Amino acid sequence: MVSRGELEQRVMEILWESSESRSVADVHAIMNEERELAYTTVMTVLDRLAKKGLARRELVNRAWQYEPADPQHAVVAREMAALLAGLRPAVRTEALVELSKSLSDEDRAALHAS
């Protein structure tokens, strides 16, 4: 399972929320509306996300453009499956039972429809 810190998580959310790829400058501008960060910090975070395989990048007009490697739901599902796979069978079952108790009727209907 790939771990993400707070900054990496927020940058991924920005990428997931976007319908197009984003440059470091784009992400930096959005992040600076929330809190002041150095441009180089955002650049480093995006570079790390690309190296972890969570983001893809392409060089366009001498600037890297970033986009998510996978949709958010696929990443979350993969991480949940990896977390559950590392548990003893009894604990995994108990965890799934607890999770099922927290699901809304809408969530249950979506699971049964798929």
C-alpha positions as CSV (number, residue, x, y, z in Angstrom):
1,M,0.0,0.0,0.0
2,V,1.3,3.4,-0.9
3,S,1.3,5.8,1.9
4,R,0.6,9.5,1.6
5,G,1.2,12.4,3.9
6,E,-1.1,15.3,4.4
7,L,0.4,17.4,1.6
8,E,0.5,14.4,-0.8
9,Q,-3.1,13.6,0.0
10,R,-4.2,17.2,-0.7
11,V,-2.3,17.4,-4.0
12,M,-3.9,14.1,-5.1
13,E,-7.3,15.5,-4.3
14,I,-6.6,18.6,-6.4
15,L,-5.5,16.3,-9.3
16,W,-8.6,14.0,-8.9
17,E,-10.9,17.1,-8.8
18,S,-9.5,18.4,-12.1
19,S,-10.7,17.4,-15.5
20,E,-7.4,18.2,-17.1
21,S,-3.7,17.9,-16.2
22,R,-2.2,20.5,-13.9
23,S,1.2,22.1,-13.8
24,V,3.2,22.7,-10.6
25,A,2.2,26.4,-10.9
26,D,-1.5,25.4,-11.1
27,V,-1.3,23.2,-8.1
28,H,0.8,25.8,-6.2
29,A,-1.8,28.5,-6.9
30,I,-4.6,26.3,-5.5
31,M,-2.7,25.2,-2.5
32,N,-1.7,28.8,-1.7
33,E,-5.4,29.7,-1.4
34,E,-5.5,27.3,1.6
35,R,-2.1,27.8,3.1
36,E,1.2,29.3,2.2
37,L,3.7,26.9,0.6
38,A,6.9,27.3,-1.3
39,Y,6.7,26.5,-5.0
40,T,9.6,24.0,-4.5
41,T,7.6,22.2,-1.9
42,V,4.7,21.6,-4.3
43,M,7.1,20.6,-7.0
44,T,8.7,18.1,-4.7
45,V,5.4,16.6,-3.6
46,L,4.3,16.2,-7.3
47,D,7.6,14.6,-8.1
48,R,7.3,12.1,-5.3
49,L,3.7,11.3,-6.3
50,A,4.9,10.5,-9.8
51,K,7.8,8.3,-8.5
52,K,5.2,6.4,-6.3
53,G,3.1,5.8,-9.3
54,L,0.1,7.8,-8.0
55,A,0.5,10.6,-10.6
56,R,1.6,10.6,-14.3
57,R,3.5,13.5,-15.8
58,E,4.2,14.7,-19.3
59,L,6.6,17.4,-20.3
60,V,4.6,20.1,-22.2
61,N,6.3,23.3,-23.3
62,R,9.1,22.8,-20.7
63,A,6.7,22.4,-17.8
64,W,5.6,19.1,-16.3
65,Q,1.8,18.5,-16.5
66,Y,0.5,16.1,-13.8
67,E,-2.6,14.0,-13.7
68,P,-3.7,11.1,-11.4
69,A,-2.5,7.7,-12.5
70,D,-5.8,6.1,-11.5
71,P,-9.2,7.4,-10.4
72,Q,-9.7,8.1,-6.7
73,H,-12.1,5.3,-6.2
74,A,-9.7,2.8,-7.7
75,V,-6.9,3.9,-5.4
76,V,-9.1,3.8,-2.3
77,A,-10.4,0.3,-3.2
78,R,-6.8,-0.9,-3.8
79,E,-5.6,0.5,-0.5
80,M,-8.6,-1.0,1.4
81,A,-7.9,-4.4,-0.2
82,A,-4.2,-4.2,0.7
83,L,-5.1,-3.3,4.3
84,L,-7.5,-6.2,4.6
85,A,-5.2,-8.7,3.0
86,G,-2.6,-8.1,5.7
87,L,-5.0,-9.2,8.4
88,R,-5.6,-12.6,10.0
89,P,-8.8,-14.1,8.6
90,A,-10.8,-13.6,11.8
91,V,-9.7,-10.0,12.2
92,R,-10.5,-9.3,8.5
93,T,-14.0,-10.7,8.9
94,E,-14.6,-8.7,12.1
95,A,-13.3,-5.5,10.3
96,L,-15.7,-6.2,7.3
97,V,-18.6,-6.7,9.7
98,E,-17.8,-3.4,11.5
99,L,-17.5,-1.6,8.1
100,S,-20.8,-3.0,6.9
101,K,-22.5,-1.6,10.0
102,S,-21.4,1.9,9.0
103,L,-22.8,1.7,5.5
104,S,-25.8,3.8,4.5
105,D,-28.7,2.2,2.7
106,E,-27.5,3.9,-0.4
107,D,-24.1,2.3,0.0
108,R,-25.6,-1.1,0.5
109,A,-27.8,-0.7,-2.6
110,A,-24.8,0.3,-4.6
111,L,-22.9,-2.8,-3.5
112,H,-25.8,-5.1,-4.3
113,A,-26.3,-3.5,-7.8
114,S,-22.7,-4.1,-8.8
